[in-house]
Structure formats: C-alpha cells, structure tokens
C-alpha cells in the first residue's frame, strides 16, 4: 500500500504555524523610546485636570446653596400654618 500525503493540508498547517510565530513576534516587539521628557508630558495633562476640578467644586457649592434655601422655606410654611 502506498502512502498518500495531504500536501495542501501540510502547507496550511505550516502557514498557520508561521502566522502564529509572526503574531507572537509582533506582540512582543517594544518600540524604541528616546528623548522623552516626562515633566513635559505631565505638564501637558495638568491644565486639563485643574480646569475640571474647579468646575466640580462650583457645582457642589451651587447645590449646597440651593439646599439650605429649601430648608429655610419649610419652617416658614409650618409657622404660618400653626
């Protein structure tokens, strides 16, 4: 009996293996980073954070101002009713 080989299947298996190896190589590559100024990067993000923080504080202050006004009105209505 003669042995037949599945040549197309063998080619596909070899190609899958090569693709897998190339994918692993691509994932493990690290880009070369040179001359990066960390302080400059931090400074570029700092203004965005400082602008957002005061807005949040202003909203909280506005909410606190409206809440006591509601509480102040409630006792006045009770006094007029009673």
C-alpha atoms as an extended CHARMM CRD file, in Angstrom:
* protein
*
        82  EXT
         1         1  UNK       CA              0.0000000000        0.0000000000        0.0000000000  PROA      1               0.0000000000
         2         2  UNK       CA              1.1950000000        3.4110000000       -0.9010000000  PROA      2               0.0000000000
         3         3  UNK       CA              1.1660000000        6.3500000000        1.4820000000  PROA      3               0.0000000000
         4         4  UNK       CA             -0.5220000000        9.4760000000        0.2340000000  PROA      4               0.0000000000
         5         5  UNK       CA              0.3480000000       12.8390000000        1.6610000000  PROA      5               0.0000000000
         6         6  UNK       CA             -2.0630000000       15.7070000000        2.0280000000  PROA      6               0.0000000000
         7         7  UNK       CA              0.1320000000       18.4040000000        0.5640000000  PROA      7               0.0000000000
         8         8  UNK       CA             -2.4110000000       21.2130000000        0.7880000000  PROA      8               0.0000000000
         9         9  UNK       CA             -3.1360000000       20.4510000000        4.4300000000  PROA      9               0.0000000000
        10        10  UNK       CA              0.5720000000       20.3670000000        5.1890000000  PROA      10              0.0000000000
        11        11  UNK       CA              1.0050000000       23.7920000000        3.5600000000  PROA      11              0.0000000000
        12        12  UNK       CA             -1.9080000000       25.2100000000        5.5730000000  PROA      12              0.0000000000
        13        13  UNK       CA             -0.5050000000       23.8410000000        8.8240000000  PROA      13              0.0000000000
        14        14  UNK       CA              2.9090000000       25.3340000000        8.0710000000  PROA      14              0.0000000000
        15        15  UNK       CA              1.3280000000       28.6740000000        7.2090000000  PROA      15              0.0000000000
        16        16  UNK       CA             -0.7370000000       28.6980000000       10.4200000000  PROA      16              0.0000000000
        17        17  UNK       CA              2.4010000000       27.9820000000       12.4010000000  PROA      17              0.0000000000
        18        18  UNK       CA              4.3130000000       30.7570000000       10.6550000000  PROA      18              0.0000000000
        19        19  UNK       CA              1.4210000000       33.1860000000       11.2290000000  PROA      19              0.0000000000
        20        20  UNK       CA              1.3170000000       32.2720000000       14.9090000000  PROA      20              0.0000000000
        21        21  UNK       CA              5.0560000000       32.8730000000       15.2770000000  PROA      21              0.0000000000
        22        22  UNK       CA              4.8420000000       36.1990000000       13.4600000000  PROA      22              0.0000000000
        23        23  UNK       CA              1.9080000000       37.2870000000       15.6400000000  PROA      23              0.0000000000
        24        24  UNK       CA              3.8790000000       36.4850000000       18.7980000000  PROA      24              0.0000000000
        25        25  UNK       CA              6.8940000000       38.3960000000       17.4680000000  PROA      25              0.0000000000
        26        26  UNK       CA              4.6980000000       41.3920000000       16.6670000000  PROA      26              0.0000000000
        27        27  UNK       CA              3.1410000000       41.4090000000       20.1380000000  PROA      27              0.0000000000
        28        28  UNK       CA              6.4940000000       41.1930000000       21.9000000000  PROA      28              0.0000000000
        29        29  UNK       CA              8.1250000000       43.9990000000       19.9360000000  PROA      29              0.0000000000
        30        30  UNK       CA              8.6980000000       47.0990000000       22.0300000000  PROA      30              0.0000000000
        31        31  UNK       CA              9.0570000000       50.4620000000       20.3490000000  PROA      31              0.0000000000
        32        32  UNK       CA             12.2570000000       52.3920000000       20.9350000000  PROA      32              0.0000000000
        33        33  UNK       CA             11.5230000000       55.4670000000       23.0050000000  PROA      33              0.0000000000
        34        34  UNK       CA             14.2330000000       58.0780000000       23.0720000000  PROA      34              0.0000000000
        35        35  UNK       CA             14.4120000000       61.6090000000       24.4460000000  PROA      35              0.0000000000
        36        36  UNK       CA             11.0420000000       61.6770000000       26.1800000000  PROA      36              0.0000000000
        37        37  UNK       CA             10.6120000000       64.4750000000       28.6910000000  PROA      37              0.0000000000
        38        38  UNK       CA              8.3960000000       63.1560000000       31.4770000000  PROA      38              0.0000000000
        39        39  UNK       CA              7.8620000000       66.5780000000       33.0380000000  PROA      39              0.0000000000
        40        40  UNK       CA              6.6540000000       67.9840000000       29.7460000000  PROA      40              0.0000000000
        41        41  UNK       CA              4.1420000000       65.1660000000       29.4100000000  PROA      41              0.0000000000
        42        42  UNK       CA              2.9030000000       65.7170000000       32.9590000000  PROA      42              0.0000000000
        43        43  UNK       CA              2.5610000000       69.4420000000       32.2850000000  PROA      43              0.0000000000
        44        44  UNK       CA              0.5080000000       68.8050000000       29.1680000000  PROA      44              0.0000000000
        45        45  UNK       CA             -2.0560000000       66.8810000000       31.2220000000  PROA      45              0.0000000000
        46        46  UNK       CA             -2.0400000000       69.2170000000       34.2400000000  PROA      46              0.0000000000
        47        47  UNK       CA             -4.1270000000       72.1120000000       32.8080000000  PROA      47              0.0000000000
        48        48  UNK       CA             -6.9620000000       69.7930000000       31.8270000000  PROA      48              0.0000000000
        49        49  UNK       CA             -7.1510000000       68.3970000000       35.3600000000  PROA      49              0.0000000000
        50        50  UNK       CA             -7.0280000000       71.7970000000       37.0640000000  PROA      50              0.0000000000
        51        51  UNK       CA             -9.7870000000       73.2030000000       34.8660000000  PROA      51              0.0000000000
        52        52  UNK       CA            -12.1080000000       70.2900000000       35.5610000000  PROA      52              0.0000000000
        53        53  UNK       CA            -11.6470000000       70.4150000000       39.3420000000  PROA      53              0.0000000000
        54        54  UNK       CA            -12.9180000000       73.9940000000       39.9150000000  PROA      54              0.0000000000
        55        55  UNK       CA            -15.9930000000       73.3230000000       37.7930000000  PROA      55              0.0000000000
        56        56  UNK       CA            -16.8970000000       70.3850000000       40.0000000000  PROA      56              0.0000000000
        57        57  UNK       CA            -16.3800000000       72.4900000000       43.1180000000  PROA      57              0.0000000000
        58        58  UNK       CA            -18.5750000000       75.2570000000       41.7320000000  PROA      58              0.0000000000
        59        59  UNK       CA            -21.3550000000       72.7710000000       41.0430000000  PROA      59              0.0000000000
        60        60  UNK       CA            -21.1390000000       71.4100000000       44.5980000000  PROA      60              0.0000000000
        61        61  UNK       CA            -21.2410000000       74.9240000000       46.0420000000  PROA      61              0.0000000000
        62        62  UNK       CA            -24.2790000000       75.7600000000       43.9280000000  PROA      62              0.0000000000
        63        63  UNK       CA            -26.0780000000       72.6370000000       45.1080000000  PROA      63              0.0000000000
        64        64  UNK       CA            -25.2520000000       73.4070000000       48.7460000000  PROA      64              0.0000000000
        65        65  UNK       CA            -26.5950000000       76.9440000000       48.3830000000  PROA      65              0.0000000000
        66        66  UNK       CA            -29.9040000000       75.7510000000       46.9860000000  PROA      66              0.0000000000
        67        67  UNK       CA            -30.3750000000       73.0400000000       49.6390000000  PROA      67              0.0000000000
        68        68  UNK       CA            -30.3900000000       75.4040000000       52.7050000000  PROA      68              0.0000000000
        69        69  UNK       CA            -32.8080000000       77.7190000000       50.9360000000  PROA      69              0.0000000000
        70        70  UNK       CA            -35.3190000000       74.8730000000       50.6710000000  PROA      70              0.0000000000
        71        71  UNK       CA            -34.8320000000       74.0180000000       54.3420000000  PROA      71              0.0000000000
        72        72  UNK       CA            -35.2890000000       77.6610000000       55.3260000000  PROA      72              0.0000000000
        73        73  UNK       CA            -38.5650000000       77.8830000000       53.4390000000  PROA      73              0.0000000000
        74        74  UNK       CA            -40.0320000000       74.7530000000       55.0290000000  PROA      74              0.0000000000
        75        75  UNK       CA            -40.1400000000       76.0980000000       58.6440000000  PROA      75              0.0000000000
        76        76  UNK       CA            -41.7290000000       79.3290000000       57.4830000000  PROA      76              0.0000000000
        77        77  UNK       CA            -44.6880000000       77.4670000000       55.9810000000  PROA      77              0.0000000000
        78        78  UNK       CA            -45.0820000000       75.4520000000       59.1700000000  PROA      78              0.0000000000
        79        79  UNK       CA            -45.1690000000       78.6200000000       61.2650000000  PROA      79              0.0000000000
        80        80  UNK       CA            -47.8570000000       80.2090000000       59.1210000000  PROA      80              0.0000000000
        81        81  UNK       CA            -49.9790000000       77.0580000000       59.2430000000  PROA      81              0.0000000000
        82        82  UNK       CA            -49.6620000000       76.5330000000       63.0210000000  PROA      82              0.0000000000
